[in-house]
């Protein structure tokens, strides 16, 4: 696919895009036209579609298969039209915004303001592609980490609610909690898998990444506390995984014990019936008949 790259001699006006995050190639999604497409491999495979939009104000958002769209504004050094004023409106210096945090990061040649809904890149044309690549990868990783953090209260609530099942399981517990524990085990396993992929993405081991993109990504991750947040999640996720592994083992053992008991009861019932059928003719001989 042919792309129109920024030209350092003419790019003095702000430009904007709506970045959409898809699980499937955009050729399978209707209505995307001839927008540029970028593929991100880590922490998960995502197809990012960049649709050109009006730069005067942030565009409307879409909910796609890999998350909500992100409005991106590029401000070259010579762009003095004040487009970023509308984009920065309501964005605090720090703290929560648009369902996430506000992240401000920069190097000598590029600067980024990021929220979960919109982002602004201040960079020269020759630095723009590296900055955009770093911003896209950071957005996916930040949202992945937020997703894990959002599910942790649910995991802790499940652990506290089912802690007695680690040592005592009654037949009624199997009916009431078996399905719930299975669902929570799947969730915890998926969260652990995400965390491992997040760690890999944070290391930026892909040899195709440019030095400029890697440096800006690292700065964004640092300002968003991604290193500390992933480290803080590691032990709770390990504990939750081991806990649910023990819990599932106990439930399986209790289920097998319950089934074996029912089998023994049925065997005893059959033996009693056979004994009755055998003894009845003998007893009948001693019963006086009128």
C-alpha positions as protocol buffer text, in pm:
chain_id: "A"
residue {
  index: 1
  type: UNK
  ca { x: 0 y: 0 z: 0 }
}
residue {
  index: 2
  type: UNK
  ca { x: 137 y: 340 z: -97 }
}
residue {
  index: 3
  type: UNK
  ca { x: 155 y: 597 z: 180 }
}
residue {
  index: 4
  type: UNK
  ca { x: 178 y: 973 z: 167 }
}
residue {
  index: 5
  type: UNK
  ca { x: 468 y: 1063 z: 393 }
}
residue {
  index: 6
  type: UNK
  ca { x: 513 y: 1406 z: 555 }
}
residue {
  index: 7
  type: UNK
  ca { x: 726 y: 1640 z: 347 }
}
residue {
  index: 8
  type: UNK
  ca { x: 962 y: 1856 z: 559 }
}
residue {
  index: 9
  type: UNK
  ca { x: 942 y: 2140 z: 310 }
}
residue {
  index: 10
  type: UNK
  ca { x: 563 y: 2178 z: 306 }
}
residue {
  index: 11
  type: UNK
  ca { x: 424 y: 2022 z: 625 }
}
residue {
  index: 12
  type: UNK
  ca { x: 346 y: 2331 z: 831 }
}
residue {
  index: 13
  type: UNK
  ca { x: -23 y: 2273 z: 896 }
}
residue {
  index: 14
  type: UNK
  ca { x: -166 y: 2056 z: 1169 }
}
residue {
  index: 15
  type: UNK
  ca { x: -307 y: 1721 z: 1060 }
}
residue {
  index: 16
  type: UNK
  ca { x: -535 y: 1481 z: 1244 }
}
residue {
  index: 17
  type: UNK
  ca { x: -643 y: 1118 z: 1229 }
}
residue {
  index: 18
  type: UNK
  ca { x: -883 y: 886 z: 1402 }
}
residue {
  index: 19
  type: UNK
  ca { x: -690 y: 573 z: 1503 }
}
residue {
  index: 20
  type: UNK
  ca { x: -908 y: 263 z: 1514 }
}
residue {
  index: 21
  type: UNK
  ca { x: -790 y: -60 z: 1676 }
}
residue {
  index: 22
  type: UNK
  ca { x: -906 y: -385 z: 1513 }
}
residue {
  index: 23
  type: UNK
  ca { x: -852 y: -756 z: 1578 }
}
residue {
  index: 24
  type: UNK
  ca { x: -902 y: -844 z: 1211 }
}
residue {
  index: 25
  type: UNK
  ca { x: -744 y: -700 z: 896 }
}
residue {
  index: 26
  type: UNK
  ca { x: -931 y: -386 z: 787 }
}
residue {
  index: 27
  type: UNK
  ca { x: -1014 y: -547 z: 453 }
}
residue {
  index: 28
  type: UNK
  ca { x: -1274 y: -746 z: 650 }
}
residue {
  index: 29
  type: UNK
  ca { x: -1429 y: -429 z: 796 }
}
residue {
  index: 30
  type: UNK
  ca { x: -1657 y: -218 z: 581 }
}
residue {
  index: 31
  type: UNK
  ca { x: -1636 y: 160 z: 552 }
}
residue {
  index: 32
  type: UNK
  ca { x: -1265 y: 217 z: 619 }
}
residue {
  index: 33
  type: UNK
  ca { x: -1179 y: 336 z: 269 }
}
residue {
  index: 34
  type: UNK
  ca { x: -813 y: 389 z: 178 }
}
residue {
  index: 35
  type: UNK
  ca { x: -686 y: 476 z: 526 }
}
residue {
  index: 36
  type: UNK
  ca { x: -331 y: 387 z: 627 }
}
residue {
  index: 37
  type: UNK
  ca { x: -296 y: 62 z: 821 }
}
residue {
  index: 38
  type: UNK
  ca { x: -29 y: -31 z: 1076 }
}
residue {
  index: 39
  type: UNK
  ca { x: 20 y: -371 z: 1240 }
}
residue {
  index: 40
  type: UNK
  ca { x: 134 y: -405 z: 1601 }
}
residue {
  index: 41
  type: UNK
  ca { x: 256 y: -748 z: 1715 }
}
residue {
  index: 42
  type: UNK
  ca { x: 307 y: -691 z: 2089 }
}
residue {
  index: 43
  type: UNK
  ca { x: 157 y: -715 z: 2343 }
}
residue {
  index: 44
  type: UNK
  ca { x: -105 y: -859 z: 2103 }
}
residue {
  index: 45
  type: UNK
  ca { x: -166 y: -843 z: 1733 }
}
residue {
  index: 46
  type: UNK
  ca { x: -368 y: -533 z: 1650 }
}
residue {
  index: 47
  type: UNK
  ca { x: -445 y: -368 z: 1317 }
}
residue {
  index: 48
  type: UNK
  ca { x: -444 y: 10 z: 1356 }
}
residue {
  index: 49
  type: UNK
  ca { x: -629 y: 212 z: 1093 }
}
residue {
  index: 50
  type: UNK
  ca { x: -549 y: 584 z: 1060 }
}
residue {
  index: 51
  type: UNK
  ca { x: -845 y: 774 z: 911 }
}
residue {
  index: 52
  type: UNK
  ca { x: -773 y: 1140 z: 820 }
}
residue {
  index: 53
  type: UNK
  ca { x: -1013 y: 1380 z: 996 }
}
residue {
  index: 54
  type: UNK
  ca { x: -1059 y: 1753 z: 1046 }
}
residue {
  index: 55
  type: UNK
  ca { x: -787 y: 1891 z: 1274 }
}
residue {
  index: 56
  type: UNK
  ca { x: -995 y: 2173 z: 1420 }
}
residue {
  index: 57
  type: UNK
  ca { x: -1154 y: 1952 z: 1690 }
}
residue {
  index: 58
  type: UNK
  ca { x: -1126 y: 1592 z: 1816 }
}
residue {
  index: 59
  type: UNK
  ca { x: -1346 y: 1356 z: 1610 }
}
residue {
  index: 60
  type: UNK
  ca { x: -1616 y: 1125 z: 1741 }
}
residue {
  index: 61
  type: UNK
  ca { x: -1506 y: 793 z: 1884 }
}
residue {
  index: 62
  type: UNK
  ca { x: -1574 y: 437 z: 1775 }
}
residue {
  index: 63
  type: UNK
  ca { x: -1584 y: 119 z: 1982 }
}
residue {
  index: 64
  type: UNK
  ca { x: -1393 y: -142 z: 1781 }
}
residue {
  index: 65
  type: UNK
  ca { x: -1289 y: -501 z: 1849 }
}
residue {
  index: 66
  type: UNK
  ca { x: -959 y: -399 z: 2008 }
}
residue {
  index: 67
  type: UNK
  ca { x: -1073 y: -94 z: 2199 }
}
residue {
  index: 68
  type: UNK
  ca { x: -1205 y: 256 z: 2151 }
}
residue {
  index: 69
  type: UNK
  ca { x: -1064 y: 477 z: 1880 }
}
residue {
  index: 70
  type: UNK
  ca { x: -802 y: 741 z: 1960 }
}
residue {
  index: 71
  type: UNK
  ca { x: -800 y: 1090 z: 1808 }
}
residue {
  index: 72
  type: UNK
  ca { x: -448 y: 1193 z: 1705 }
}
residue {
  index: 73
  type: UNK
  ca { x: -336 y: 1548 z: 1624 }
}
residue {
  index: 74
  type: UNK
  ca { x: 5 y: 1622 z: 1473 }
}
residue {
  index: 75
  type: UNK
  ca { x: 144 y: 1971 z: 1529 }
}
residue {
  index: 76
  type: UNK
  ca { x: 459 y: 2038 z: 1319 }
}
residue {
  index: 77
  type: UNK
  ca { x: 695 y: 2306 z: 1453 }
}
residue {
  index: 78
  type: UNK
  ca { x: 563 y: 2570 z: 1209 }
}
residue {
  index: 79
  type: UNK
  ca { x: 195 y: 2508 z: 1275 }
}
residue {
  index: 80
  type: UNK
  ca { x: 68 y: 2819 z: 1453 }
}
residue {
  index: 81
  type: UNK
  ca { x: -305 y: 2787 z: 1382 }
}
residue {
  index: 82
  type: UNK
  ca { x: -392 y: 2702 z: 1743 }
}
residue {
  index: 83
  type: UNK
  ca { x: -559 y: 2371 z: 1655 }
}
residue {
  index: 84
  type: UNK
  ca { x: -426 y: 2213 z: 1970 }
}
residue {
  index: 85
  type: UNK
  ca { x: -629 y: 2451 z: 2189 }
}
residue {
  index: 86
  type: UNK
  ca { x: -952 y: 2263 z: 2119 }
}
residue {
  index: 87
  type: UNK
  ca { x: -775 y: 1931 z: 2170 }
}
residue {
  index: 88
  type: UNK
  ca { x: -620 y: 2036 z: 2500 }
}
residue {
  index: 89
  type: UNK
  ca { x: -944 y: 2179 z: 2637 }
}
residue {
  index: 90
  type: UNK
  ca { x: -1032 y: 2009 z: 2964 }
}
residue {
  index: 91
  type: UNK
  ca { x: -707 y: 1809 z: 2977 }
}
residue {
  index: 92
  type: UNK
  ca { x: -543 y: 1860 z: 3320 }
}
residue {
  index: 93
  type: UNK
  ca { x: -170 y: 1867 z: 3375 }
}
residue {
  index: 94
  type: UNK
  ca { x: -205 y: 1532 z: 3552 }
}
residue {
  index: 95
  type: UNK
  ca { x: -471 y: 1305 z: 3695 }
}
residue {
  index: 96
  type: UNK
  ca { x: -758 y: 1110 z: 3538 }
}
residue {
  index: 97
  type: UNK
  ca { x: -917 y: 1200 z: 3206 }
}
residue {
  index: 98
  type: UNK
  ca { x: -1132 y: 1009 z: 2951 }
}
residue {
  index: 99
  type: UNK
  ca { x: -1135 y: 695 z: 3163 }
}
residue {
  index: 100
  type: UNK
  ca { x: -756 y: 689 z: 3203 }
}
residue {
  index: 101
  type: UNK
  ca { x: -460 y: 898 z: 3306 }
}
residue {
  index: 102
  type: UNK
  ca { x: -300 y: 1198 z: 3140 }
}
residue {
  index: 103
  type: UNK
  ca { x: 51 y: 1121 z: 3017 }
}
residue {
  index: 104
  type: UNK
  ca { x: 296 y: 1389 z: 2906 }
}
residue {
  index: 105
  type: UNK
  ca { x: 632 y: 1281 z: 2770 }
}
residue {
  index: 106
  type: UNK
  ca { x: 896 y: 1427 z: 2547 }
}
residue {
  index: 107
  type: UNK
  ca { x: 1245 y: 1411 z: 2407 }
}
residue {
  index: 108
  type: UNK
  ca { x: 1450 y: 1689 z: 2255 }
}
residue {
  index: 109
  type: UNK
  ca { x: 1288 y: 1642 z: 1914 }
}
residue {
  index: 110
  type: UNK
  ca { x: 935 y: 1525 z: 1998 }
}
residue {
  index: 111
  type: UNK
  ca { x: 671 y: 1580 z: 2264 }
}
residue {
  index: 112
  type: UNK
  ca { x: 345 y: 1395 z: 2331 }
}
residue {
  index: 113
  type: UNK
  ca { x: 31 y: 1469 z: 2531 }
}
residue {
  index: 114
  type: UNK
  ca { x: -181 y: 1155 z: 2569 }
}
residue {
  index: 115
  type: UNK
  ca { x: -519 y: 1066 z: 2716 }
}
residue {
  index: 116
  type: UNK
  ca { x: -732 y: 758 z: 2657 }
}
residue {
  index: 117
  type: UNK
  ca { x: -943 y: 952 z: 2404 }
}
residue {
  index: 118
  type: UNK
  ca { x: -703 y: 1190 z: 2230 }
}
residue {
  index: 119
  type: UNK
  ca { x: -333 y: 1251 z: 2178 }
}
residue {
  index: 120
  type: UNK
  ca { x: -118 y: 1530 z: 2038 }
}
residue {
  index: 121
  type: UNK
  ca { x: 226 y: 1487 z: 1884 }
}
residue {
  index: 122
  type: UNK
  ca { x: 454 y: 1791 z: 1862 }
}
residue {
  index: 123
  type: UNK
  ca { x: 732 y: 1684 z: 1627 }
}
residue {
  index: 124
  type: UNK
  ca { x: 909 y: 1773 z: 1306 }
}
residue {
  index: 125
  type: UNK
  ca { x: 807 y: 1581 z: 992 }
}
residue {
  index: 126
  type: UNK
  ca { x: 1116 y: 1361 z: 1000 }
}
residue {
  index: 127
  type: UNK
  ca { x: 1036 y: 1261 z: 1362 }
}
residue {
  index: 128
  type: UNK
  ca { x: 663 y: 1215 z: 1320 }
}
residue {
  index: 129
  type: UNK
  ca { x: 658 y: 851 z: 1209 }
}
residue {
  index: 130
  type: UNK
  ca { x: 874 y: 739 z: 1503 }
}
residue {
  index: 131
  type: UNK
  ca { x: 655 y: 936 z: 1744 }
}
residue {
  index: 132
  type: UNK
  ca { x: 336 y: 792 z: 1597 }
}
residue {
  index: 133
  type: UNK
  ca { x: 471 y: 437 z: 1619 }
}
residue {
  index: 134
  type: UNK
  ca { x: 568 y: 488 z: 1984 }
}
residue {
  index: 135
  type: UNK
  ca { x: 230 y: 640 z: 2064 }
}
residue {
  index: 136
  type: UNK
  ca { x: 34 y: 355 z: 1904 }
}
residue {
  index: 137
  type: UNK
  ca { x: 234 y: 87 z: 2084 }
}
residue {
  index: 138
  type: UNK
  ca { x: 205 y: 275 z: 2413 }
}
residue {
  index: 139
  type: UNK
  ca { x: -173 y: 313 z: 2374 }
}
residue {
  index: 140
  type: UNK
  ca { x: -224 y: -62 z: 2330 }
}
residue {
  index: 141
  type: UNK
  ca { x: 4 y: -149 z: 2622 }
}
residue {
  index: 142
  type: UNK
  ca { x: -146 y: 113 z: 2855 }
}
residue {
  index: 143
  type: UNK
  ca { x: -498 y: -11 z: 2781 }
}
residue {
  index: 144
  type: UNK
  ca { x: -390 y: -371 z: 2837 }
}
residue {
  index: 145
  type: UNK
  ca { x: -247 y: -286 z: 3179 }
}
residue {
  index: 146
  type: UNK
  ca { x: -558 y: -85 z: 3269 }
}
residue {
  index: 147
  type: UNK
  ca { x: -772 y: -385 z: 3173 }
}
residue {
  index: 148
  type: UNK
  ca { x: -582 y: -608 z: 3416 }
}
residue {
  index: 149
  type: UNK
  ca { x: -602 y: -346 z: 3691 }
}
residue {
  index: 150
  type: UNK
  ca { x: -976 y: -309 z: 3633 }
}
residue {
  index: 151
  type: UNK
  ca { x: -1033 y: -683 z: 3681 }
}
residue {
  index: 152
  type: UNK
  ca { x: -821 y: -720 z: 3996 }
}
residue {
  index: 153
  type: UNK
  ca { x: -1099 y: -613 z: 4242 }
}
residue {
  index: 154
  type: UNK
  ca { x: -1324 y: -881 z: 4092 }
}
residue {
  index: 155
  type: UNK
  ca { x: -1049 y: -1141 z: 4135 }
}
residue {
  index: 156
  type: UNK
  ca { x: -989 y: -1044 z: 4501 }
}
residue {
  index: 157
  type: UNK
  ca { x: -1363 y: -1052 z: 4572 }
}
residue {
  index: 158
  type: UNK
  ca { x: -1382 y: -1404 z: 4427 }
}
residue {
  index: 159
  type: UNK
  ca { x: -1083 y: -1517 z: 4635 }
}
residue {
  index: 160
  type: UNK
  ca { x: -1232 y: -1380 z: 4957 }
}
residue {
  index: 161
  type: UNK
  ca { x: -1572 y: -1528 z: 4878 }
}
residue {
  index: 162
  type: UNK
  ca { x: -1443 y: -1879 z: 4806 }
}
residue {
  index: 163
  type: UNK
  ca { x: -1154 y: -1910 z: 5052 }
}
residue {
  index: 164
  type: UNK
  ca { x: -1336 y: -2177 z: 5258 }
}
residue {
  index: 165
  type: UNK
  ca { x: -1347 y: -2402 z: 4951 }
}
residue {
  index: 166
  type: UNK
  ca { x: -971 y: -2455 z: 4978 }
}
residue {
  index: 167
  type: UNK
  ca { x: -1022 y: -2686 z: 5277 }
}
residue {
  index: 168
  type: UNK
  ca { x: -1391 y: -2786 z: 5291 }
}
residue {
  index: 169
  type: UNK
  ca { x: -1621 y: -2855 z: 4998 }
}
residue {
  index: 170
  type: UNK
  ca { x: -1976 y: -2977 z: 5042 }
}
residue {
  index: 171
  type: UNK
  ca { x: -2191 y: -3123 z: 4762 }
}
residue {
  index: 172
  type: UNK
  ca { x: -2393 y: -2802 z: 4749 }
}
residue {
  index: 173
  type: UNK
  ca { x: -2074 y: -2601 z: 4692 }
}
residue {
  index: 174
  type: UNK
  ca { x: -2012 y: -2790 z: 4369 }
}
residue {
  index: 175
  type: UNK
  ca { x: -2351 y: -2686 z: 4232 }
}
residue {
  index: 176
  type: UNK
  ca { x: -2328 y: -2326 z: 4351 }
}
residue {
  index: 177
  type: UNK
  ca { x: -1964 y: -2243 z: 4281 }
}
residue {
  index: 178
  type: UNK
  ca { x: -1826 y: -2486 z: 4023 }
}
residue {
  index: 179
  type: UNK
  ca { x: -1917 y: -2276 z: 3718 }
}
residue {
  index: 180
  type: UNK
  ca { x: -1817 y: -1947 z: 3883 }
}
residue {
  index: 181
  type: UNK
  ca { x: -1477 y: -2082 z: 3984 }
}
residue {
  index: 182
  type: UNK
  ca { x: -1422 y: -2215 z: 3632 }
}
residue {
  index: 183
  type: UNK
  ca { x: -1503 y: -1875 z: 3480 }
}
residue {
  index: 184
  type: UNK
  ca { x: -1274 y: -1697 z: 3725 }
}
residue {
  index: 185
  type: UNK
  ca { x: -993 y: -1945 z: 3653 }
}
residue {
  index: 186
  type: UNK
  ca { x: -1020 y: -1863 z: 3283 }
}
residue {
  index: 187
  type: UNK
  ca { x: -1010 y: -1491 z: 3362 }
}
residue {
  index: 188
  type: UNK
  ca { x: -703 y: -1521 z: 3586 }
}
residue {
  index: 189
  type: UNK
  ca { x: -523 y: -1735 z: 3327 }
}
residue {
  index: 190
  type: UNK
  ca { x: -598 y: -1478 z: 3057 }
}
residue {
  index: 191
  type: UNK
  ca { x: -477 y: -1196 z: 3284 }
}
residue {
  index: 192
  type: UNK
  ca { x: -149 y: -1380 z: 3350 }
}
residue {
  index: 193
  type: UNK
  ca { x: -103 y: -1434 z: 2978 }
}
residue {
  index: 194
  type: UNK
  ca { x: -166 y: -1064 z: 2913 }
}
residue {
  index: 195
  type: UNK
  ca { x: 82 y: -964 z: 3183 }
}
residue {
  index: 196
  type: UNK
  ca { x: 357 y: -1178 z: 3027 }
}
residue {
  index: 197
  type: UNK
  ca { x: 293 y: -1027 z: 2685 }
}
residue {
  index: 198
  type: UNK
  ca { x: 290 y: -681 z: 2841 }
}
residue {
  index: 199
  type: UNK
  ca { x: 632 y: -743 z: 2995 }
}
residue {
  index: 200
  type: UNK
  ca { x: 763 y: -849 z: 2656 }
}
residue {
  index: 201
  type: UNK
  ca { x: 618 y: -540 z: 2487 }
}
residue {
  index: 202
  type: UNK
  ca { x: 773 y: -318 z: 2753 }
}
residue {
  index: 203
  type: UNK
  ca { x: 1117 y: -463 z: 2679 }
}
residue {
  index: 204
  type: UNK
  ca { x: 1087 y: -358 z: 2309 }
}
residue {
  index: 205
  type: UNK
  ca { x: 1291 y: -651 z: 2178 }
}
residue {
  index: 206
  type: UNK
  ca { x: 1158 y: -624 z: 1821 }
}
residue {
  index: 207
  type: UNK
  ca { x: 1468 y: -551 z: 1606 }
}
residue {
  index: 208
  type: UNK
  ca { x: 1261 y: -358 z: 1350 }
}
residue {
  index: 209
  type: UNK
  ca { x: 1179 y: -79 z: 1597 }
}
residue {
  index: 210
  type: UNK
  ca { x: 1365 y: 245 z: 1532 }
}
residue {
  index: 211
  type: UNK
  ca { x: 1578 y: 400 z: 1809 }
}
residue {
  index: 212
  type: UNK
  ca { x: 1365 y: 715 z: 1811 }
}
residue {
  index: 213
  type: UNK
  ca { x: 1044 y: 518 z: 1854 }
}
residue {
  index: 214
  type: UNK
  ca { x: 1196 y: 308 z: 2132 }
}
residue {
  index: 215
  type: UNK
  ca { x: 1319 y: 612 z: 2324 }
}
residue {
  index: 216
  type: UNK
  ca { x: 985 y: 793 z: 2312 }
}
residue {
  index: 217
  type: UNK
  ca { x: 794 y: 475 z: 2400 }
}
residue {
  index: 218
  type: UNK
  ca { x: 1021 y: 422 z: 2701 }
}
residue {
  index: 219
  type: UNK
  ca { x: 960 y: 780 z: 2813 }
}
residue {
  index: 220
  type: UNK
  ca { x: 582 y: 740 z: 2775 }
}
residue {
  index: 221
  type: UNK
  ca { x: 594 y: 414 z: 2972 }
}
residue {
  index: 222
  type: UNK
  ca { x: 803 y: 582 z: 3243 }
}
residue {
  index: 223
  type: UNK
  ca { x: 565 y: 876 z: 3277 }
}
residue {
  index: 224
  type: UNK
  ca { x: 267 y: 637 z: 3293 }
}
residue {
  index: 225
  type: UNK
  ca { x: 440 y: 430 z: 3568 }
}
residue {
  index: 226
  type: UNK
  ca { x: 401 y: 117 z: 3353 }
}
residue {
  index: 227
  type: UNK
  ca { x: 717 y: -43 z: 3490 }
}
residue {
  index: 228
  type: UNK
  ca { x: 604 y: -7 z: 3853 }
}
residue {
  index: 229
  type: UNK
  ca { x: 242 y: -98 z: 3777 }
}
residue {
  index: 230
  type: UNK
  ca { x: 335 y: -421 z: 3600 }
}
residue {
  index: 231
  type: UNK
  ca { x: 574 y: -510 z: 3882 }
}
residue {
  index: 232
  type: UNK
  ca { x: 299 y: -444 z: 4137 }
}
residue {
  index: 233
  type: UNK
  ca { x: 63 y: -676 z: 3948 }
}
residue {
  index: 234
  type: UNK
  ca { x: 310 y: -965 z: 3922 }
}
residue {
  index: 235
  type: UNK
  ca { x: 276 y: -1115 z: 4273 }
}
residue {
  index: 236
  type: UNK
  ca { x: -105 y: -1076 z: 4302 }
}
residue {
  index: 237
  type: UNK
  ca { x: -147 y: -1244 z: 3963 }
}
residue {
  index: 238
  type: UNK
  ca { x: 86 y: -1529 z: 4063 }
}
residue {
  index: 239
  type: UNK
  ca { x: -106 y: -1575 z: 4389 }
}
residue {
  index: 240
  type: UNK
  ca { x: -443 y: -1566 z: 4212 }
}
residue {
  index: 241
  type: UNK
  ca { x: -326 y: -1823 z: 3958 }
}
residue {
  index: 242
  type: UNK
  ca { x: -191 y: -2061 z: 4225 }
}
residue {
  index: 243
  type: UNK
  ca { x: -501 y: -2010 z: 4441 }
}
residue {
  index: 244
  type: UNK
  ca { x: -739 y: -2101 z: 4159 }
}
residue {
  index: 245
  type: UNK
  ca { x: -517 y: -2395 z: 4065 }
}
residue {
  index: 246
  type: UNK
  ca { x: -553 y: -2530 z: 4422 }
}
residue {
  index: 247
  type: UNK
  ca { x: -924 y: -2452 z: 4422 }
}
residue {
  index: 248
  type: UNK
  ca { x: -984 y: -2636 z: 4096 }
}
residue {
  index: 249
  type: UNK
  ca { x: -789 y: -2936 z: 4223 }
}
residue {
  index: 250
  type: UNK
  ca { x: -1007 y: -2945 z: 4537 }
}
residue {
  index: 251
  type: UNK
  ca { x: -1326 y: -2912 z: 4332 }
}
residue {
  index: 252
  type: UNK
  ca { x: -1218 y: -3190 z: 4095 }
}
residue {
  index: 253
  type: UNK
  ca { x: -1133 y: -3418 z: 4388 }
}
residue {
  index: 254
  type: UNK
  ca { x: -1464 y: -3339 z: 4559 }
}
residue {
  index: 255
  type: UNK
  ca { x: -1654 y: -3397 z: 4236 }
}
residue {
  index: 256
  type: UNK
  ca { x: -1483 y: -3732 z: 4182 }
}
residue {
  index: 257
  type: UNK
  ca { x: -1549 y: -3830 z: 4544 }
}
residue {
  index: 258
  type: UNK
  ca { x: -1916 y: -3736 z: 4507 }
}
residue {
  index: 259
  type: UNK
  ca { x: -1948 y: -3935 z: 4184 }
}
residue {
  index: 260
  type: UNK
  ca { x: -1774 y: -4238 z: 4336 }
}
residue {
  index: 261
  type: UNK
  ca { x: -2014 y: -4221 z: 4632 }
}
residue {
  index: 262
  type: UNK
  ca { x: -2314 y: -4222 z: 4401 }
}
residue {
  index: 263
  type: UNK
  ca { x: -2167 y: -4514 z: 4207 }
}
residue {
  index: 264
  type: UNK
  ca { x: -2117 y: -4706 z: 4531 }
}
residue {
  index: 265
  type: UNK
  ca { x: -2475 y: -4630 z: 4637 }
}
residue {
  index: 266
  type: UNK
  ca { x: -2609 y: -4756 z: 4303 }
}
residue {
  index: 267
  type: UNK
  ca { x: -2395 y: -5071 z: 4330 }
}
residue {
  index: 268
  type: UNK
  ca { x: -2525 y: -5134 z: 4681 }
}
residue {
  index: 269
  type: UNK
  ca { x: -2881 y: -5075 z: 4563 }
}
residue {
  index: 270
  type: UNK
  ca { x: -2837 y: -5326 z: 4280 }
}
residue {
  index: 271
  type: UNK
  ca { x: -2683 y: -5580 z: 4519 }
}
residue {
  index: 272
  type: UNK
  ca { x: -2972 y: -5535 z: 4763 }
}
residue {
  index: 273
  type: UNK
  ca { x: -3222 y: -5590 z: 4483 }
}
residue {
  index: 274
  type: UNK
  ca { x: -3036 y: -5899 z: 4364 }
}
residue {
  index: 275
  type: UNK
  ca { x: -3021 y: -6030 z: 4720 }
}
residue {
  index: 276
  type: UNK
  ca { x: -3391 y: -5965 z: 4764 }
}
residue {
  index: 277
  type: UNK
  ca { x: -3466 y: -6144 z: 4438 }
}
residue {
  index: 278
  type: UNK
  ca { x: -3257 y: -6441 z: 4552 }
}
residue {
  index: 279
  type: UNK
  ca { x: -3389 y: -6459 z: 4908 }
}
residue {
  index: 280
  type: UNK
  ca { x: -3755 y: -6399 z: 4829 }
}
residue {
  index: 281
  type: UNK
  ca { x: -3823 y: -6749 z: 4681 }
}
residue {
  index: 282
  type: UNK
  ca { x: -3655 y: -6911 z: 4982 }
}
residue {
  index: 283
  type: UNK
  ca { x: -3854 y: -6706 z: 5228 }
}
residue {
  index: 284
  type: UNK
  ca { x: -4172 y: -6773 z: 5038 }
}
residue {
  index: 285
  type: UNK
  ca { x: -4133 y: -7149 z: 5099 }
}
residue {
  index: 286
  type: UNK
  ca { x: -4170 y: -7098 z: 5472 }
}
residue {
  index: 287
  type: UNK
  ca { x: -4462 y: -6867 z: 5449 }
}
residue {
  index: 288
  type: UNK
  ca { x: -4788 y: -7059 z: 5510 }
}
residue {
  index: 289
  type: UNK
  ca { x: -5040 y: -7035 z: 5228 }
}
residue {
  index: 290
  type: UNK
  ca { x: -5412 y: -7027 z: 5293 }
}
